[in-house]
Amino acid sequence: MKHLKLKPLWLSIGYAMVVFVIYSSLISDPVVIDIDFDMQDKVMHVVGYFGLMGWFIQIYQQQKTRYILAAVFITMGISLEFLQDFGGVRYFEVSDMFANTAGVLLAWLLAKTSFAKLLFWFEARLIR
């Protein structure tokens, strides 16, 4: 099994992404790209959790670890919705939980494709 040469860097970026998702889920005025269409919020949830799962799929190639990551990110998405409800400044939405989970599962589906090797590909071109 190949190993990433810049794994500490990739992990740091991944953890920063997790912190950003948690932070932006709990603040009263999150950063939103203002595009005028009905499902923008749900698309942002799918993209955010796809990004998290997709990033860590690049780093961890073992199937068992990927199961754990999927469970962690799905649990995180559900937990953050409950925390939003407790905070009183954001709204609890079951549909956001489904959108978060959809993002994780979409990335999961791509784990068996060349998508899961993008960081290896990038490193091969970056480090020669």
PyRosetta script that sets phi, psi and omega in degrees:
from pyrosetta import init, pose_from_sequence

init()
pose = pose_from_sequence("MKHLKLKPLWLSIGYAMVVFVIYSSLISDPVVIDIDFDMQDKVMHVVGYFGLMGWFIQIYQQQKTRYILAAVFITMGISLEFLQDFGGVRYFEVSDMFANTAGVLLAWLLAKTSFAKLLFWFEARLIR")
pose.set_psi(1, 130.9)
pose.set_omega(1, 179.0)
pose.set_phi(2, -74.4)
pose.set_psi(2, 151.6)
pose.set_omega(2, 177.7)
pose.set_phi(3, -120.5)
pose.set_psi(3, 144.7)
pose.set_omega(3, 176.6)
pose.set_phi(4, -72.5)
pose.set_psi(4, 134.1)
pose.set_omega(4, 179.8)
pose.set_phi(5, -74.6)
pose.set_psi(5, -30.0)
pose.set_omega(5, -177.8)
pose.set_phi(6, -107.5)
pose.set_psi(6, 33.1)
pose.set_omega(6, -176.0)
pose.set_phi(7, -53.2)
pose.set_psi(7, -43.1)
pose.set_omega(7, 178.1)
pose.set_phi(8, -58.9)
pose.set_psi(8, -38.9)
pose.set_omega(8, 177.2)
pose.set_phi(9, -64.3)
pose.set_psi(9, -48.5)
pose.set_omega(9, -178.5)
pose.set_phi(10, -62.6)
pose.set_psi(10, -38.9)
pose.set_omega(10, 177.4)
pose.set_phi(11, -65.8)
pose.set_psi(11, -41.0)
pose.set_omega(11, 178.4)
pose.set_phi(12, -60.4)
pose.set_psi(12, -43.7)
pose.set_omega(12, 177.8)
pose.set_phi(13, -63.5)
pose.set_psi(13, -43.4)
pose.set_omega(13, 179.3)
pose.set_phi(14, -61.9)
pose.set_psi(14, -44.1)
pose.set_omega(14, 178.3)
pose.set_phi(15, -65.8)
pose.set_psi(15, -35.9)
pose.set_omega(15, 176.0)
pose.set_phi(16, -63.5)
pose.set_psi(16, -37.6)
pose.set_omega(16, 176.8)
pose.set_phi(17, -63.6)
pose.set_psi(17, -42.5)
pose.set_omega(17, 178.6)
pose.set_phi(18, -61.6)
pose.set_psi(18, -46.0)
pose.set_omega(18, 179.2)
pose.set_phi(19, -61.0)
pose.set_psi(19, -41.9)
pose.set_omega(19, 179.2)
pose.set_phi(20, -61.7)
pose.set_psi(20, -44.5)
pose.set_omega(20, 179.8)
pose.set_phi(21, -63.7)
pose.set_psi(21, -44.1)
pose.set_omega(21, 179.1)
pose.set_phi(22, -62.9)
pose.set_psi(22, -49.2)
pose.set_omega(22, -179.2)
pose.set_phi(23, -59.1)
pose.set_psi(23, -50.3)
pose.set_omega(23, -176.9)
pose.set_phi(24, -69.8)
pose.set_psi(24, -19.6)
pose.set_omega(24, 176.3)
pose.set_phi(25, -78.6)
pose.set_psi(25, -23.5)
pose.set_omega(25, -172.9)
pose.set_phi(26, -107.7)
pose.set_psi(26, -16.2)
pose.set_omega(26, 179.9)
pose.set_phi(27, -76.6)
pose.set_psi(27, 158.6)
pose.set_omega(27, -175.6)
pose.set_phi(28, -74.7)
pose.set_psi(28, -26.5)
pose.set_omega(28, -176.5)
pose.set_phi(29, -131.1)
pose.set_psi(29, 78.0)
pose.set_omega(29, -176.0)
pose.set_phi(30, -69.4)
pose.set_psi(30, 157.7)
pose.set_omega(30, 175.9)
pose.set_phi(31, -69.6)
pose.set_psi(31, 126.1)
pose.set_omega(31, -179.2)
pose.set_phi(32, -131.9)
pose.set_psi(32, 133.3)
pose.set_omega(32, 173.2)
pose.set_phi(33, -79.6)
pose.set_psi(33, 119.8)
pose.set_omega(33, -173.3)
pose.set_phi(34, -84.8)
pose.set_psi(34, 91.7)
pose.set_omega(34, 175.3)
pose.set_phi(35, -118.2)
pose.set_psi(35, 131.0)
pose.set_omega(35, -172.1)
pose.set_phi(36, -89.0)
pose.set_psi(36, 87.4)
pose.set_omega(36, 168.1)
pose.set_phi(37, -151.7)
pose.set_psi(37, 156.0)
pose.set_omega(37, -167.7)
pose.set_phi(38, -59.3)
pose.set_psi(38, -42.4)
pose.set_omega(38, -172.1)
pose.set_phi(39, -98.3)
pose.set_psi(39, 20.4)
pose.set_omega(39, -176.8)
pose.set_phi(40, -54.0)
pose.set_psi(40, -45.4)
pose.set_omega(40, -178.8)
pose.set_phi(41, -59.2)
pose.set_psi(41, -45.4)
pose.set_omega(41, -177.9)
pose.set_phi(42, -68.5)
pose.set_psi(42, -38.1)
pose.set_omega(42, 177.2)
pose.set_phi(43, -62.0)
pose.set_psi(43, -40.5)
pose.set_omega(43, 179.2)
pose.set_phi(44, -64.6)
pose.set_psi(44, -37.0)
pose.set_omega(44, 176.6)
pose.set_phi(45, -64.7)
pose.set_psi(45, -46.9)
pose.set_omega(45, 179.5)
pose.set_phi(46, -60.1)
pose.set_psi(46, -48.0)
pose.set_omega(46, -178.3)
pose.set_phi(47, -63.2)
pose.set_psi(47, -42.3)
pose.set_omega(47, -179.6)
pose.set_phi(48, -61.2)
pose.set_psi(48, -47.9)
pose.set_omega(48, -178.3)
pose.set_phi(49, -77.5)
pose.set_psi(49, -28.0)
pose.set_omega(49, 171.0)
pose.set_phi(50, -62.4)
pose.set_psi(50, -43.5)
pose.set_omega(50, 179.3)
pose.set_phi(51, -60.9)
pose.set_psi(51, -44.1)
pose.set_omega(51, 178.8)
pose.set_phi(52, -62.3)
pose.set_psi(52, -55.2)
pose.set_omega(52, -176.8)
pose.set_phi(53, -64.7)
pose.set_psi(53, -41.8)
pose.set_omega(53, -180.0)
pose.set_phi(54, -62.4)
pose.set_psi(54, -36.7)
pose.set_omega(54, 179.3)
pose.set_phi(55, -66.7)
pose.set_psi(55, -48.6)
pose.set_omega(55, -176.6)
pose.set_phi(56, -73.4)
pose.set_psi(56, -23.0)
pose.set_omega(56, 171.9)
pose.set_phi(57, -62.9)
pose.set_psi(57, -32.7)
pose.set_omega(57, 178.3)
pose.set_phi(58, -64.9)
pose.set_psi(58, -36.5)
pose.set_omega(58, -172.7)
pose.set_phi(59, -85.6)
pose.set_psi(59, -41.7)
pose.set_omega(59, -176.5)
pose.set_phi(60, -107.5)
pose.set_psi(60, 113.6)
pose.set_omega(60, -175.6)
pose.set_phi(61, -93.2)
pose.set_psi(61, -14.8)
pose.set_omega(61, -177.0)
pose.set_phi(62, -76.0)
pose.set_psi(62, 134.8)
pose.set_omega(62, -177.6)
pose.set_phi(63, -59.1)
pose.set_psi(63, -43.4)
pose.set_omega(63, -178.8)
pose.set_phi(64, -61.3)
pose.set_psi(64, -42.9)
pose.set_omega(64, 178.8)
pose.set_phi(65, -63.4)
pose.set_psi(65, -38.4)
pose.set_omega(65, 178.9)
pose.set_phi(66, -66.4)
pose.set_psi(66, -37.2)
pose.set_omega(66, 174.8)
pose.set_phi(67, -60.7)
pose.set_psi(67, -44.3)
pose.set_omega(67, -179.7)
pose.set_phi(68, -63.9)
pose.set_psi(68, -44.5)
pose.set_omega(68, 178.2)
pose.set_phi(69, -59.8)
pose.set_psi(69, -44.2)
pose.set_omega(69, 178.9)
pose.set_phi(70, -60.4)
pose.set_psi(70, -44.8)
pose.set_omega(70, 179.3)
pose.set_phi(71, -63.4)
pose.set_psi(71, -41.1)
pose.set_omega(71, -179.4)
pose.set_phi(72, -64.6)
pose.set_psi(72, -46.3)
pose.set_omega(72, -177.5)
pose.set_phi(73, -70.3)
pose.set_psi(73, -37.3)
pose.set_omega(73, 176.1)
pose.set_phi(74, -64.8)
pose.set_psi(74, -44.6)
pose.set_omega(74, 177.4)
pose.set_phi(75, -62.5)
pose.set_psi(75, -40.3)
pose.set_omega(75, 178.6)
pose.set_phi(76, -61.3)
pose.set_psi(76, -44.9)
pose.set_omega(76, -179.7)
pose.set_phi(77, -62.6)
pose.set_psi(77, -40.7)
pose.set_omega(77, 178.2)
pose.set_phi(78, -68.7)
pose.set_psi(78, -45.6)
pose.set_omega(78, -178.5)
pose.set_phi(79, -61.6)
pose.set_psi(79, -41.6)
pose.set_omega(79, -179.8)
pose.set_phi(80, -64.0)
pose.set_psi(80, -33.9)
pose.set_omega(80, 176.3)
pose.set_phi(81, -64.1)
pose.set_psi(81, -42.2)
pose.set_omega(81, 177.1)
pose.set_phi(82, -65.2)
pose.set_psi(82, -40.3)
pose.set_omega(82, 178.5)
pose.set_phi(83, -64.2)
pose.set_psi(83, -35.5)
pose.set_omega(83, 176.3)
pose.set_phi(84, -61.6)
pose.set_psi(84, -40.2)
pose.set_omega(84, 179.8)
pose.set_phi(85, -65.1)
pose.set_psi(85, -39.4)
pose.set_omega(85, -179.9)
pose.set_phi(86, -69.3)
pose.set_psi(86, -31.6)
pose.set_omega(86, -176.1)
pose.set_phi(87, -71.6)
pose.set_psi(87, -24.7)
pose.set_omega(87, 177.2)
pose.set_phi(88, 80.1)
pose.set_psi(88, -3.6)
pose.set_omega(88, 179.6)
pose.set_phi(89, -110.2)
pose.set_psi(89, -11.9)
pose.set_omega(89, 177.6)
pose.set_phi(90, -125.6)
pose.set_psi(90, 168.8)
pose.set_omega(90, -175.7)
pose.set_phi(91, -109.7)
pose.set_psi(91, 140.0)
pose.set_omega(91, 173.0)
pose.set_phi(92, -77.6)
pose.set_psi(92, 126.2)
pose.set_omega(92, 177.8)
pose.set_phi(93, -138.2)
pose.set_psi(93, 120.0)
pose.set_omega(93, 176.9)
pose.set_phi(94, -61.8)
pose.set_psi(94, -35.1)
pose.set_omega(94, -179.9)
pose.set_phi(95, -63.0)
pose.set_psi(95, -30.8)
pose.set_omega(95, 175.1)
pose.set_phi(96, -67.5)
pose.set_psi(96, -36.9)
pose.set_omega(96, 176.8)
pose.set_phi(97, -61.1)
pose.set_psi(97, -43.7)
pose.set_omega(97, 178.7)
pose.set_phi(98, -65.9)
pose.set_psi(98, -39.1)
pose.set_omega(98, 179.0)
pose.set_phi(99, -65.4)
pose.set_psi(99, -42.1)
pose.set_omega(99, 177.2)
pose.set_phi(100, -60.3)
pose.set_psi(100, -47.2)
pose.set_omega(100, -179.8)
pose.set_phi(101, -63.0)
pose.set_psi(101, -39.6)
pose.set_omega(101, 178.3)
pose.set_phi(102, -61.0)
pose.set_psi(102, -39.9)
pose.set_omega(102, 177.9)
pose.set_phi(103, -62.3)
pose.set_psi(103, -43.8)
pose.set_omega(103, 178.4)
pose.set_phi(104, -62.3)
pose.set_psi(104, -47.0)
pose.set_omega(104, -176.6)
pose.set_phi(105, -68.5)
pose.set_psi(105, -34.0)
pose.set_omega(105, 176.5)
pose.set_phi(106, -62.8)
pose.set_psi(106, -45.3)
pose.set_omega(106, 176.8)
pose.set_phi(107, -63.5)
pose.set_psi(107, -39.7)
pose.set_omega(107, 178.5)
pose.set_phi(108, -57.2)
pose.set_psi(108, -42.9)
pose.set_omega(108, 179.9)
pose.set_phi(109, -61.8)
pose.set_psi(109, -31.3)
pose.set_omega(109, -179.3)
pose.set_phi(110, -84.7)
pose.set_psi(110, -3.3)
pose.set_omega(110, -176.9)
pose.set_phi(111, -64.3)
pose.set_psi(111, -25.1)
pose.set_omega(111, -179.6)
pose.set_phi(112, -91.9)
pose.set_psi(112, 5.2)
pose.set_omega(112, 179.9)
pose.set_phi(113, -106.8)
pose.set_psi(113, -177.2)
pose.set_omega(113, 178.1)
pose.set_phi(114, -68.3)
pose.set_psi(114, -12.6)
pose.set_omega(114, 174.5)
pose.set_phi(115, -52.9)
pose.set_psi(115, -38.2)
pose.set_omega(115, -176.4)
pose.set_phi(116, -70.4)
pose.set_psi(116, -4.5)
pose.set_omega(116, -178.6)
pose.set_phi(117, -115.3)
pose.set_psi(117, 15.1)
pose.set_omega(117, -176.7)
pose.set_phi(118, -62.2)
pose.set_psi(118, -40.5)
pose.set_omega(118, 178.7)
pose.set_phi(119, -67.9)
pose.set_psi(119, -34.5)
pose.set_omega(119, 175.2)
pose.set_phi(120, -63.3)
pose.set_psi(120, -43.8)
pose.set_omega(120, 178.8)
pose.set_phi(121, -61.8)
pose.set_psi(121, -45.4)
pose.set_omega(121, -179.4)
pose.set_phi(122, -63.2)
pose.set_psi(122, -44.4)
pose.set_omega(122, 178.6)
pose.set_phi(123, -62.4)
pose.set_psi(123, -38.6)
pose.set_omega(123, -179.4)
pose.set_phi(124, -61.8)
pose.set_psi(124, -32.5)
pose.set_omega(124, 178.8)
pose.set_phi(125, -86.9)
pose.set_psi(125, -28.4)
pose.set_omega(125, -178.8)
pose.set_phi(126, -78.6)
pose.set_psi(126, -42.8)
pose.set_omega(126, -177.1)
pose.set_phi(127, -107.7)
pose.set_psi(127, 104.3)
pose.set_omega(127, -179.8)
pose.set_phi(128, -119.6)
pose.dump_pdb("model.pdb")
